[in-house]
Amino acid sequence: MIEKFNGIFYFLIFIIHFLGVGVYAFQTIVDTKKFMKKFNIASTGAIMTRLAGAFMLAVFLMSIYVGFVRPNGLADTWAFFNLVFVNNLCVFLCNFYSVKIDKTGITKNTGNEPVISPLVFTVLSALLCYGLADKIYS
C-alpha cells in the first residue's frame, strides 16, 4: 500500500491533505451553522457555503477512490492531482486578495485561516504532484 505512494512521506502528505479537505467538507456541509458563525457569514450564505463544501466533498471522495479503491492505483491520475493543485492555488489567491487587499466582508475576527489553510493545501498538493510524478504521469 505505502509503496504505491512512493513511501511513507508522500502517503502521509496524501492522508493529511485529503483528510483536511474532508474536514472542511464536513464543516461546510454538515456543521454549516457553526462554520458560518466562525467566519461571521450571514444565514443567507448557507447555500453557497454548502456549494463550496460539495466541491470539497467531491475531491475528498475522488481521493479515496484514487488512493485506495481504483484498480490501477495512482497510475495516470495526473488530471485529478493537477486539478486539485490548481484549485488550491486559485482558492489561496482569491482568499489572499479578499482578506489582504479587497477586505470586503472582513471583520476583526476573520483571522488568517482563509489564507493560511489554502496555502498549506497548495504546498501539500504541489508536493504530491512532484513526489508522485512517476505514478500519476505514467
C-alpha angles and dihedrals in degrees: 000000000000092000091062086064093049092253141320096302096062091037089058092045089052092049095045094046099047095037087055090051089049092052092052090046090053093047094050098042105033105018093038099141093052092046091049092048091051091056095034093243115165117243089250087070094064095099093050091044090054090044089058088046091053090058089051091047090054091052091047093050092047090051090056091049095045096042103039114009110034111102093224092045114207095344113129095358094126092120092058095046093044092048090051090051094047091045092051091047092050092049090050093049094045093046092046089053092046097047103033105029115018097029094190108161093005117140133183087264096054096095126179100288092102088060103033097047097055090042089057091046090049093052092045093049091047089053090051092050090050099041096043096040094114089057105035096044096044 
